[in-house]
Amino acid sequence: MAGFAGRLARCWYSGFLRSPLQVPALGLHVGGPAMQTSQKDFNNAVSQLKLLKEDPGNEVKLKLYALYKQATEGPCNVPKPGMLDFINKTKWDAWNALGSLSKEAARQNYVDLVSKLSASSESPSPEAPAADRKQPESDSLVVTSGDGITTIRLNRPTKKNALTTQVTPSARESILLVLSRLFHSKTMYHDIIAALQAASKDESPITVLTGSGDYFCSGNDLTNFTSLPAGGPEEMARSSAVLLRDFVNCFIDFPKPLVAVVNGPAVGISVTILGLFDVVYATDRATFHTPFSHLGQSPEGCSSYTFPKIMGSSKAAEMLLFGKKLTAQEACAQGLVTEVFPDSTFQKEVWARLKAYSKLPPNAMRISKQIIRDREKEKLHAVNAEESNVLRERWLSDECMNAIASFLSRKSKL
Ligand SMILES: CCCC/C=C/CC(=O)SCCNC(=O)CCNC(=O)[C@H](O)C(C)(C)COP(=O)(O)OP(=O)(O)OC[C@H]1O[C@@H](n2cnc3c(N)ncnc32)[C@H](O)[C@@H]1OP(=O)(O)O
């Protein structure tokens, strides 16, 4: 008993000792507190900038651009653009003007400038976890960490959080946002992949996917199919299939508890991936449907395998073949949803519960997830690859092209 108590005490103390200087093998940072704070402040400032309500004006934007480049890349190290390349030359001049200013000083100046500008930044909703860390992402995806939860929030409410494969300008787009996107990935799919990869290594025990506004997500943005790459429809289908496979793989491989907070209706791929989540909480306003046949498409997100397993083959067929829309209660009865909450108390109840769960020992939760999920992974990867290949063909079919053309010409709502 004494030996056990001693071991317990040693673990307890080593846990404490680890926190000030964290261990690189665990994907965490090393270095003194001043260094950590400065980088963290810089990352926060980069995120905070996107929440500014007022356009700070071109002069300030240029200064921010120059400081960002200096802080991340050091002194200007690229050739001067030609006289006619006016915008890039102006940016180059601003960066070059910082001379040999150190990265640390540039970071500090950047943080100071953003904190002066951010008086009017948005405040988070009271129920959501306190955001003590916000990661760089596009305007359409907001990633925050706090209270032991990393929250990945789809943030295109005017388009029902449809998932883009293109950079789509938003209403409050500014040069500043365009510039900030130059440093980050291009599309919502890529941003979600990056956010999941970062979350898999961060300190939060729990990761959540949710949406802004009245929808959870309306699935793939059907306008993705309208801007063809140089290789034509074949190249569009090929690259979309690769993106789809990579996207779904991230959910299959995600190592920590992954929770969907379904704040409203869900369509298409936002429904199918739910079979790869550990827990799905839904408002009673949510609905779930996969109109693949209507779109001349076929199942993805491993749903051809997970749905029959979760709800039985005949219920799965009704959803996946006929596009039957389930209410939240029905989805819960079928096992796709864990629990349904009244819309009026949904946010409050769900976040309170998740905050409590996030205090459970993180390693125990990871290991339990591993035991539950690992034996299925190989199968899921094979299913994902097959579904992506089949869809590649489907996207080139007349059935699919006609259905998308019909949506885009507003003839049908799905
Ligand atoms: C590369 C990986 C590919 C993975 C493939 C995945 C397959 C799928 O996800 S299939 C599912 C695709 N999604 C749909 O078919 C949904 C299409 N949208 C609708 O049927 C309706 O918009 C709605 C039922 C979701 C909402 O209808 P409601 O009347 O309430 O609102 P709207 O006025 O229609 O929508 C507002 C606004 O948002 C635009 N929008 C909504 N969903 C999408 C979407 N999926 N793609 C593109 N745009 C969408 C809609 O057009 C409206 O835009 P405007 O205000 O500009 O008209």
The ligand as an SDF file (V2000), in Angstrom:
LIG
                    3D

 57 59  0  0  0  0  0  0  0  0999 V2000
  -14.5030   17.8880  -51.9200 C   0  0  0  0  0  0  0  0  0  0  0  0
  -15.3580   17.1000  -50.9980 C   0  0  0  0  0  0  0  0  0  0  0  0
  -16.7330   16.8700  -51.4970 C   0  0  0  0  0  0  0  0  0  0  0  0
  -17.5950   16.1920  -50.4860 C   0  0  0  0  0  0  0  0  0  0  0  0
  -18.9830   15.9540  -50.9520 C   0  0  0  0  0  0  0  0  0  0  0  0
  -20.0260   16.0340  -50.1460 C   0  0  0  0  0  0  0  0  0  0  0  0
  -21.4140   15.7790  -50.6140 C   0  0  0  0  0  0  0  0  0  0  0  0
  -22.4270   16.6140  -49.9010 C   0  0  0  0  0  0  0  0  0  0  0  0
  -22.2060   17.2860  -48.9260 O   0  0  0  0  0  0  0  0  0  0  0  0
  -23.9530   16.5460  -50.6250 S   0  0  0  0  0  0  0  0  0  0  0  0
  -24.8680   17.8320  -49.8470 C   0  0  0  0  0  0  0  0  0  0  0  0
  -24.7100   19.1420  -50.5640 C   0  0  0  0  0  0  0  0  0  0  0  0
  -25.6120   20.1090  -49.9820 N   0  0  0  0  0  0  0  0  0  0  0  0
  -26.8320   20.3440  -50.4400 C   0  0  0  0  0  0  0  0  0  0  0  0
  -27.2720   19.7150  -51.3630 O   0  0  0  0  0  0  0  0  0  0  0  0
  -27.5930   21.4350  -49.7550 C   0  0  0  0  0  0  0  0  0  0  0  0
  -27.9740   22.5150  -50.7520 C   0  0  0  0  0  0  0  0  0  0  0  0
  -28.6970   23.5690  -50.0770 N   0  0  0  0  0  0  0  0  0  0  0  0
  -30.0280   23.5580  -49.8590 C   0  0  0  0  0  0  0  0  0  0  0  0
  -30.7150   22.6430  -50.2380 O   0  0  0  0  0  0  0  0  0  0  0  0
  -30.6230   24.7170  -49.1310 C   0  0  0  0  0  0  0  0  0  0  0  0
  -29.7830   25.8220  -49.3040 O   0  0  0  0  0  0  0  0  0  0  0  0
  -30.7660   24.4440  -47.6030 C   0  0  0  0  0  0  0  0  0  0  0  0
  -31.8630   23.3880  -47.4090 C   0  0  0  0  0  0  0  0  0  0  0  0
  -29.4700   23.9510  -46.9860 C   0  0  0  0  0  0  0  0  0  0  0  0
  -31.1810   25.7400  -46.8770 C   0  0  0  0  0  0  0  0  0  0  0  0
  -32.3590   26.2570  -47.4820 O   0  0  0  0  0  0  0  0  0  0  0  0
  -32.9190   27.6890  -47.0000 P   0  0  0  0  0  0  0  0  0  0  0  0
  -34.1100   27.9860  -47.8560 O   0  0  0  0  0  0  0  0  0  0  0  0
  -33.1170   27.6820  -45.5310 O   0  0  0  0  0  0  0  0  0  0  0  0
  -31.7450   28.7040  -47.2790 O   0  0  0  0  0  0  0  0  0  0  0  0
  -31.1360   29.1460  -48.6900 P   0  0  0  0  0  0  0  0  0  0  0  0
  -31.7130   30.4660  -49.0760 O   0  0  0  0  0  0  0  0  0  0  0  0
  -31.2600   28.0370  -49.6790 O   0  0  0  0  0  0  0  0  0  0  0  0
  -29.5940   29.2650  -48.3280 O   0  0  0  0  0  0  0  0  0  0  0  0
  -28.9810   30.4990  -47.9380 C   0  0  0  0  0  0  0  0  0  0  0  0
  -27.8020   30.7260  -48.8240 C   0  0  0  0  0  0  0  0  0  0  0  0
  -26.8760   29.6670  -48.6370 O   0  0  0  0  0  0  0  0  0  0  0  0
  -26.5730   29.0510  -49.8780 C   0  0  0  0  0  0  0  0  0  0  0  0
  -26.3070   27.6400  -49.6730 N   0  0  0  0  0  0  0  0  0  0  0  0
  -26.8410   26.8330  -48.7230 C   0  0  0  0  0  0  0  0  0  0  0  0
  -26.3360   25.6190  -48.8350 N   0  0  0  0  0  0  0  0  0  0  0  0
  -25.4550   25.6230  -49.8440 C   0  0  0  0  0  0  0  0  0  0  0  0
  -24.6210   24.6500  -50.4270 C   0  0  0  0  0  0  0  0  0  0  0  0
  -24.5540   23.3960  -49.9640 N   0  0  0  0  0  0  0  0  0  0  0  0
  -23.8550   25.0170  -51.4620 N   0  0  0  0  0  0  0  0  0  0  0  0
  -23.8630   26.2770  -51.9360 C   0  0  0  0  0  0  0  0  0  0  0  0
  -24.6440   27.2640  -51.4270 N   0  0  0  0  0  0  0  0  0  0  0  0
  -25.4320   26.9250  -50.3970 C   0  0  0  0  0  0  0  0  0  0  0  0
  -27.8160   29.2810  -50.7130 C   0  0  0  0  0  0  0  0  0  0  0  0
  -27.5180   29.1540  -52.0840 O   0  0  0  0  0  0  0  0  0  0  0  0
  -28.1770   30.6920  -50.3170 C   0  0  0  0  0  0  0  0  0  0  0  0
  -27.2980   31.5450  -50.9890 O   0  0  0  0  0  0  0  0  0  0  0  0
  -27.8210   32.9510  -51.5670 P   0  0  0  0  0  0  0  0  0  0  0  0
  -28.2890   33.7170  -50.3710 O   0  0  0  0  0  0  0  0  0  0  0  0
  -26.6340   33.5480  -52.2380 O   0  0  0  0  0  0  0  0  0  0  0  0
  -28.9260   32.6090  -52.4990 O   0  0  0  0  0  0  0  0  0  0  0  0
  1  2  1  0
  2  3  1  0
  3  4  1  0
  4  5  1  0
  5  6  2  0
  6  7  1  0
  7  8  1  0
  8  9  2  0
  8 10  1  0
 10 11  1  0
 11 12  1  0
 12 13  1  0
 13 14  1  0
 14 15  2  0
 14 16  1  0
 16 17  1  0
 17 18  1  0
 18 19  1  0
 19 20  2  0
 19 21  1  0
 21 22  1  0
 21 23  1  0
 23 24  1  0
 23 25  1  0
 23 26  1  0
 26 27  1  0
 27 28  1  0
 28 29  2  0
 28 30  1  0
 28 31  1  0
 31 32  1  0
 32 33  2  0
 32 34  1  0
 32 35  1  0
 35 36  1  0
 36 37  1  0
 37 38  1  0
 37 52  1  0
 38 39  1  0
 39 40  1  0
 39 50  1  0
 40 41  1  0
 40 49  1  0
 41 42  2  0
 42 43  1  0
 43 44  1  0
 43 49  2  0
 44 45  1  0
 44 46  2  0
 46 47  1  0
 47 48  2  0
 48 49  1  0
 50 51  1  0
 50 52  1  0
 52 53  1  0
 53 54  1  0
 54 55  2  0
 54 56  1  0
 54 57  1  0
M  END
$$$$
